[in-house]
Amino acid sequence: MPMVSPDSAANLSEQLDRIQQELLAIAAQYEGNGERLLEILRELEFTHRQISEDYFYPSLPERRRDLYNILRDMETEGGWPYIARPKLQFILEKFLAVESEALENDSEDDGEE
């Protein structure tokens, strides 16, 4: 996973803050108009799915330990949209159980030689 310089992390934060403020301003324009607000929410959900599927999932690390670190960070920081904290806890526990089982199997295989 590429390292992010503090400058580019700050720049990303600034960009996201601007986008958030713009989205909130658009939503405020349609306050009380449920149909338009629903349209905004649908677009946000579509964008979330597109970023997840096209960029985030392909960027996940292949090493189990690195993947675990990302999942752990998500759980610690409150998850991400559409994955509730209890579900993340379940995923982490399941992941650790699989990891432990793999390590036990490796140990047993080493003992047979």
DAZILIN-V600105 format. One record per pair of residues at least 24 apart in sequence whose ideal C-beta (glycine too) atoms are under 6 Angstrom apart, sorted by sequence separation. I is the first residue (numbers start at 1). J is the second residue. If there is no record, write none. Layout:
I,J
I,J
This chain:
48,81
64,99
1,61
